[in-house]
Amino acid sequence: MALKLYVDRMSQPSRAILTFCKVNGIDFEEVKIQLAKGQNFSPEYAEVNPMKQVPALVHGDFKLFESHAILIYLASAFSGVADHWYPADLQKRAKIHSVLDWHHSNLRRGSATYIFNSLIALAFGLPLNLEKAAEGEKILIASLAKIESFWLQDDGPFLLGNSQPSIADLSLVCEVMQLEVVETKDRDRILGPHKRILKWVEDTKNAAAPHFEEIHSIMSPAKDALLNLKSMAAKKEAESPGKLA
Amino acid sequence: MALKLYVDRMSQPSRAILTFCKVNGIDFEEVKIQLAKGQNFSPEYAEVNPMKQVPALVHGDFKLFESHAILIYLASAFSGVADHWYPADLQKRAKIHSVLDWHHSNLRRGSATYIFNSLIALAFGLPLNLEKAAEGEKILIASLAKIESFWLQDDGPFLLGNSQPSIADLSLVCEVMQLEVVETKDRDRILGPHKRILKWVEDTKNAAAPHFEEIHSIMSPAKDALLNLKSMAAKKEAESPGKLA
């Protein structure tokens, strides 16, 4: 049965599912849906995902969206995926659901709100909103502290003290990687104090090598393009104050 | 193995897991953690759930939080739970994960933000924040529209067109029931246009009778108490403007 993944590599959950498939040798067709070009709003894409977001999956006749649901489906429906990604043991599996659920209202919400309102909005022709960015940063920083103090435990390098990564590590690390597009001083201010998180990101990269790096190779040119937009916006703002916020 | 559920019946996910256990004949001890009294911040409770939220589960030595993870665990770990609550079929299960994941950033976020900032904050001694309440209401209304136009389908009365309820119906309907505490005119303004949602709430109540009603019997006295707090706050505001927002 043909597997199609509808993704934008600028989207952190898209990168998580692409990395998962590559690491686990799952064959798929990558269908690029460029959010900044509004391709997610086409009538054709509404047939794939009526919520008009990426990522989405089509597997034969079966359609699915929401990245955590997709990761769980991929880990369950394809043979050959090692157990550590999504353990069969009920209690181990439950803990992974717990991390993934927590992610939605904490790390994801904080990170996406901060980065969108402080930078990525410009790629959508929208003004920055520094008040909302600050709200997002507060949630992001509290979430990183919880990852460092609670979700990363002493027993092993991955979430929940695991010795090998799960789908939760992929999902959350791809979220942290989104900070690669913001100014280096901002990234360092936010991530710098969290040595353990930085090590966890490296460990996850290594466990998913070389695919993780290949899929994230978009981050560096994206950062250049976004910071260029930001400096143009700042120039316009200086010429005609009040138009951007 | 003893099962303890740490809950506050004023919390919608707490009500979902209580209802699920009662309907499925799962024995448990209900440990009441009153959020408005700050009981979730005690050092004892931090041992149960370091995130200091309800609900949480302790089953023998196993601890778990996040209500969706708890519902999935309960449906999987206890024999005798009918398949429709959390189907074994991978694709049916994946669709339920998709609803639950969507819920976090849509219905839950909108509803909780709206109700907390327009009313429940007062129970925590906090001021109302009408700007945030309006932001929440916008997300809530968009979410209700998506439930009505997409998640409820023609084939059956429950989410995804199912003929019997799943854990997703319980979780989302308990969220909608949170609107029972707001002023009737506000509830009717928000829910009134959604006849299909109102029918779905009734169908879920009936499928989970009589436990659903019993567990939600807290809503009516809670509404009286909250609206009383609101009218006292309005009186204070009239006497000394600007202190409350």
Contacts between the chains, C-beta under 8 A, distances in Angstrom:
chain1	res1	chain2	res2	distance
A	50	B	150	5.2
A	51	B	102	7.1
A	51	B	146	7.3
A	51	B	150	7.7
A	62	B	91	5.3
A	62	B	94	7.9
A	64	B	94	5.4
A	64	B	95	7.2
A	64	B	98	5.9
A	65	B	98	6.1
A	66	B	97	6.9
A	66	B	98	4.5
A	66	B	101	3.8
A	66	B	102	5.7
A	67	B	101	7.7
A	68	B	97	6.7
A	68	B	101	5.0
A	69	B	94	5.4
A	69	B	95	7.8
A	69	B	97	3.7
A	69	B	98	4.2
A	69	B	100	7.9
A	69	B	101	5.4
A	70	B	94	7.9
A	72	B	94	6.8
A	72	B	97	5.7
A	73	B	90	6.6
A	73	B	91	7.6
A	73	B	94	4.2
A	73	B	97	7.6
A	76	B	90	5.3
A	76	B	93	8.0
A	76	B	94	7.9
A	77	B	90	5.4
A	90	B	73	6.6
A	90	B	76	5.3
A	90	B	77	5.5
A	91	B	62	5.3
A	91	B	73	7.6
A	93	B	76	8.0
A	94	B	62	7.9
A	94	B	64	5.4
A	94	B	69	5.4
A	94	B	70	7.9
A	94	B	72	6.8
A	94	B	73	4.2
A	94	B	76	7.9
A	95	B	64	7.2
A	95	B	69	7.8
A	97	B	66	6.9
A	97	B	68	6.7
A	97	B	69	3.7
A	97	B	72	5.7
A	97	B	73	7.6
A	98	B	64	5.9
A	98	B	65	6.1
A	98	B	66	4.5
A	98	B	69	4.2
A	100	B	69	7.9
A	100	B	101	7.9
A	101	B	66	3.8
A	101	B	67	7.7
A	101	B	68	5.1
A	101	B	69	5.4
A	101	B	100	8.0
A	101	B	104	6.9
A	102	B	51	7.1
A	102	B	66	5.7
A	104	B	101	6.9
A	104	B	104	3.6
A	104	B	105	5.8
A	105	B	104	5.8
A	105	B	105	7.6
A	105	B	108	7.6
A	105	B	109	7.2
A	108	B	105	7.6
A	109	B	105	7.2
A	109	B	109	7.9
A	146	B	51	7.3
A	150	B	50	5.3
A	150	B	51	7.7
